[in-house]
Amino acid sequence: MNNYTLSQIELGSSVINQISSSAMNNGLNKILLAGPIDLAQAAVGKISPTMSFASSQIKTLLAKTGITADVITAENYLTLWLSQLSESATRTAGLKITLDNGALIPQSLSIPNGSPATLSLAVSMLSDDGLAAPVTVAANVAHTIDNTWTKELYTLGDVAIDGVSMTGIDAVELNFGVAAGSFGGKVYPTNFNVTARRPSLTFTTYDLDVIAGWGIDGKRQAGAITIALDDLPDGVVRGSSPITITVYDSIIEYQGISASPGARASASVTITPINDGTHDPIVFSGLA
């Protein structure tokens, strides 16, 4: 028996090394027919396999998915590698999971202050004809770990809400809110659609002076909303190539103020971006 550990993902010509977790679900729908005592028949209805993973290599991945999805094709294939463990540090074989039809959908982006930002993604797998499995799994495949690391690390930088600089924020969470689904095919799905985008930004702040003027009924954005993700090169300094999130129109609300003796009071803030007719609800810059 061989043992394996998470290695890397190939996404077309890009290699994603910085993966913190991955999972695959076969999505099998069993149809069970009950007999007088035992099951009399077990059939397979539909199979809708999916995959998910999380990575701090956010610049490469966001350049591909944007705020909606990236189409997986024969040229832009996705391969997940699990390295085969050995008695030494040398790893020359692996478990290879490959698909060449589907979609890669961003789910959420966690941006802590002082720790690496992490992007969580979902993969929808599609069959070419509805009968052939959309994914292949092969063991003991020759595989050498790519040690040419991209080294993409980002953390929370400057935040401006409605044109006003805000401090006292420990982390920002971006939920992409992509409503999507796969359908069609006799056994496996053959089609994929995005039906809606409902992104939101949430954070907790100790900067109550800023939110005091917003009112409890929500505030329509008037100034700029920008959230910088500072790059972290080697050493203790921040880099000069941040990724910036910009929202051009939104509803801003704080959902209550929490306070207790001897602790800093805080407020939970939710930003609901709106398409202003010119820009997407969420705009990324600095990905090129």
C-alpha positions as MATLAB code, in Angstrom:
seq = 'MNNYTLSQIELGSSVINQISSSAMNNGLNKILLAGPIDLAQAAVGKISPTMSFASSQIKTLLAKTGITADVITAENYLTLWLSQLSESATRTAGLKITLDNGALIPQSLSIPNGSPATLSLAVSMLSDDGLAAPVTVAANVAHTIDNTWTKELYTLGDVAIDGVSMTGIDAVELNFGVAAGSFGGKVYPTNFNVTARRPSLTFTTYDLDVIAGWGIDGKRQAGAITIALDDLPDGVVRGSSPITITVYDSIIEYQGISASPGARASASVTITPINDGTHDPIVFSGLA';
ca = [
       0.000    0.000    0.000;
       1.179    3.492   -0.845;
       0.456    6.632    1.149;
      -0.051   10.039   -0.429;
      -0.031   13.677    0.615;
      -1.260   16.888   -1.000;
       1.219   18.236   -3.536;
       0.076   20.716   -6.172;
      -2.480   21.623   -8.826;
      -1.786   22.207  -12.490;
      -4.245   24.662  -14.006;
      -3.393   24.904  -17.675;
       0.130   26.332  -17.822;
      -0.002   27.539  -14.186;
       1.212   25.532  -11.206;
      -0.540   26.122   -7.880;
       1.824   25.070   -5.077;
       0.376   26.947   -2.135;
      -2.593   24.677   -1.370;
      -3.701   24.313    2.232;
      -6.483   21.753    1.661;
      -8.413   19.907   -1.033;
     -11.378   17.539   -1.224;
     -13.242   15.614   -3.910;
     -16.851   14.417   -3.672;
     -18.203   11.902   -6.171;
     -21.761   13.233   -5.764;
     -23.259    9.803   -6.341;
     -27.031    9.486   -5.967;
     -27.893    5.914   -5.009;
     -31.355    4.496   -5.663;
     -32.138    1.728   -3.193;
     -35.060   -0.673   -3.541;
     -36.183   -2.210   -0.260;
     -37.210   -5.846   -0.113;
     -39.147   -7.534    2.701;
     -36.065   -7.477    4.937;
     -32.946   -6.607    2.952;
     -32.252   -4.320    0.040;
     -33.377   -5.967   -3.193;
     -31.644   -3.628   -5.632;
     -29.121   -0.800   -5.672;
     -28.898    1.448   -8.719;
     -27.082    4.665   -9.550;
     -29.181    7.636  -10.603;
     -27.166   10.789  -11.269;
     -23.521   11.454  -10.436;
     -22.405   15.071   -9.991;
     -18.754   15.055   -8.879;
     -17.210   18.186   -7.395;
     -13.889   19.292   -5.971;
     -12.824   22.084   -3.652;
      -9.516   23.518   -2.523;
      -8.030   26.499   -0.704;
      -4.854   28.343   -1.627;
      -2.843   31.416   -0.672;
      -1.671   31.747   -4.298;
      -4.457   34.231   -4.826;
      -2.973   36.437   -7.569;
      -2.616   33.562  -10.043;
      -6.035   32.129   -9.242;
      -7.989   35.407   -9.228;
      -6.417   36.347  -12.570;
      -8.080   33.204  -13.940;
     -11.471   33.211  -12.205;
     -12.160   36.914  -11.753;
     -15.285   37.314   -9.620;
     -17.296   34.666  -11.496;
     -15.627   31.523  -12.878;
     -12.907   30.063  -15.093;
     -13.819   27.494  -17.741;
     -11.878   24.223  -17.577;
     -11.065   22.834  -21.027;
      -8.609   20.437  -22.664;
      -6.145   23.346  -22.925;
      -6.996   24.847  -19.537;
      -7.164   21.467  -17.763;
      -7.053   20.906  -14.007;
      -4.827   18.229  -12.475;
      -4.588   17.618   -8.732;
      -1.434   15.793   -7.648;
      -0.996   13.862   -4.421;
       2.651   12.938   -3.872;
       3.502    9.378   -2.933;
       5.316    9.251    0.400;
       8.585    7.341    0.650;
      11.253    6.559    3.217;
      13.255    9.585    2.078;
      12.524   13.176    1.098;
      12.571   12.185   -2.584;
       9.139   11.870   -4.174;
       9.012   10.519   -7.718;
       5.427    9.230   -8.068;
       1.939   10.410   -7.283;
      -1.823   10.027   -7.499;
      -3.095   12.009  -10.498;
      -6.661   13.379  -10.597;
      -7.458   15.043  -13.924;
     -10.420   16.764  -15.553;
     -10.651   18.739  -18.797;
     -14.264   19.921  -18.762;
     -15.918   21.997  -16.073;
     -15.688   25.272  -14.187;
     -13.589   26.744  -11.384;
     -15.654   29.026   -9.150;
     -14.321   31.371   -6.444;
     -16.227   30.965   -3.187;
     -14.624   33.231   -0.605;
     -11.499   35.270    0.039;
     -10.324   35.588    3.651;
      -7.997   38.549    4.228;
      -6.562   38.639    7.763;
      -4.293   41.360    9.065;
      -0.776   39.939    9.458;
      -1.489   36.455    8.046;
      -1.725   35.234    4.436;
      -4.976   35.774    2.548;
      -6.640   32.532    1.420;
      -8.930   31.909   -1.531;
     -11.435   29.040   -1.383;
     -12.672   27.609   -4.686;
     -15.124   25.010   -5.943;
     -14.791   22.876   -9.076;
     -17.790   21.679  -11.064;
     -16.997   18.664  -13.290;
     -18.728   18.079  -16.622;
     -18.939   15.064  -18.927;
     -18.566   15.411  -22.698;
     -21.526   13.115  -23.423;
     -23.263   12.553  -20.102;
     -22.066    8.950  -19.887;
     -18.283    9.164  -19.668;
     -16.875   10.069  -16.249;
     -15.572   13.661  -16.236;
     -12.585   12.870  -14.008;
      -9.839   10.248  -14.080;
      -7.847    8.993  -11.092;
      -4.541    7.202  -11.657;
      -2.088    5.892   -9.026;
       1.667    5.386   -9.197;
       2.128    7.973  -11.940;
       5.625    9.394  -12.400;
       5.631   12.802  -10.739;
       8.351   15.196   -9.622;
       7.408   18.075   -7.360;
       7.809   21.466   -9.018;
       9.993   23.444   -6.635;
       9.800   26.628   -8.693;
       7.552   28.344   -6.190;
       5.721   31.511   -7.193;
       5.725   32.720   -3.568;
       2.520   34.729   -3.553;
       1.662   36.002   -0.088;
      -0.764   38.815    0.644;
      -2.219   40.296    3.821;
      -4.665   43.042    4.721;
      -3.395   46.543    3.946;
      -5.064   49.960    3.950;
      -8.865   50.081    4.004;
     -11.010   53.053    2.994;
     -14.781   52.875    3.403;
     -16.851   55.536    1.669;
     -13.717   57.561    1.107;
     -12.678   57.500    4.778;
      -9.624   55.569    5.986;
     -10.518   52.922    8.571;
      -8.280   51.238   11.117;
      -8.938   48.633   13.778;
      -9.872   45.862   11.326;
      -8.539   42.384   12.059;
      -9.782   40.720    8.875;
     -12.016   41.199    5.840;
     -14.092   38.386    4.332;
     -15.226   38.547    0.701;
     -18.023   36.156   -0.217;
     -18.259   36.021   -4.021;
     -21.888   34.881   -3.906;
     -21.739   33.092   -7.255;
     -24.959   31.147   -7.804;
     -24.184   28.368  -10.284;
     -25.075   24.802  -11.071;
     -24.469   21.899  -13.426;
     -27.204   20.016  -15.270;
     -28.035   17.799  -18.261;
     -26.652   14.382  -19.206;
     -28.039   10.933  -18.485;
     -25.592   10.110  -15.704;
     -23.075   12.941  -15.439;
     -23.854   16.654  -15.972;
     -22.896   18.129  -19.331;
     -23.699   21.816  -18.853;
     -22.844   24.560  -16.382;
     -24.540   27.924  -15.837;
     -23.957   30.948  -13.628;
     -27.360   32.345  -12.682;
     -26.486   35.246  -10.357;
     -23.733   37.110   -8.507;
     -24.443   38.385   -4.998;
     -21.071   39.334   -3.483;
     -20.665   40.755    0.009;
     -17.838   42.071    2.155;
     -17.899   41.683    5.929;
     -15.550   42.715    8.709;
     -15.445   43.649   12.368;
     -13.980   47.024   13.282;
     -12.988   48.797   16.483;
     -13.081   52.159   14.662;
     -16.469   53.233   15.992;
     -15.801   56.933   15.291;
     -16.195   56.281   11.558;
     -19.361   54.187   11.702;
     -21.089   56.541   14.156;
     -22.143   58.764   11.275;
     -23.597   55.987    9.118;
     -26.905   55.573   10.910;
     -28.514   52.266   11.836;
     -30.609   52.065    8.663;
     -27.718   51.558    6.240;
     -25.818   54.029    4.126;
     -25.633   54.293    0.340;
     -22.019   54.518   -0.724;
     -20.955   58.030   -1.751;
     -17.151   57.822   -1.757;
     -14.685   55.124   -2.725;
     -14.389   51.724   -1.075;
     -10.901   50.305   -1.476;
      -9.298   47.362    0.298;
      -5.610   46.787   -0.307;
      -3.938   43.393   -0.037;
      -0.263   44.105    0.649;
       2.218   41.655   -0.819;
       4.658   40.018    1.583;
       8.132   39.495    0.130;
      11.008   37.917    2.053;
      11.858   39.950    5.137;
       9.793   42.211    7.364;
       8.815   44.961    4.907;
       5.609   45.153    2.902;
       5.939   44.972   -0.864;
       5.112   47.627   -3.434;
       2.726   45.559   -5.608;
      -0.583   45.253   -3.759;
      -3.811   43.769   -5.047;
      -6.688   46.212   -4.611;
     -10.399   45.514   -4.251;
     -12.593   48.440   -5.355;
     -16.339   48.814   -4.921;
     -17.989   51.650   -6.869;
     -21.515   51.403   -5.493;
     -22.978   49.622   -2.472;
     -25.115   49.632    0.626;
     -23.027   49.916    3.810;
     -24.468   48.832    7.128;
     -23.286   47.955   10.577;
     -25.243   45.211   12.237;
     -24.779   46.156   15.851;
     -22.174   47.269   18.349;
     -20.806   44.738   20.832;
     -19.317   45.919   24.111;
     -18.340   44.492   27.492;
     -16.377   45.834   30.495;
     -12.616   45.810   30.041;
     -12.730   44.962   26.327;
     -12.697   46.998   23.152;
     -16.142   47.647   21.693;
     -16.572   46.577   18.085;
     -19.067   46.695   15.248;
     -19.849   44.176   12.521;
     -19.985   45.775    9.067;
     -21.524   44.375    5.872;
     -21.038   45.889    2.434;
     -23.396   44.785   -0.346;
     -21.853   45.787   -3.701;
     -24.082   46.904   -6.572;
     -23.391   47.020  -10.306;
     -23.324   50.755  -11.086;
     -23.890   50.214  -14.804;
     -20.207   50.650  -15.629;
     -18.271   48.420  -13.264;
     -18.682   44.915  -11.912;
     -19.832   44.819   -8.264;
     -16.275   43.871   -7.224;
     -13.258   45.061   -9.204;
      -9.746   43.656   -8.691;
      -6.624   45.523   -9.790;
      -2.980   44.497   -9.522;
      -3.527   40.948  -10.847;
      -1.545   41.413  -14.070;
];
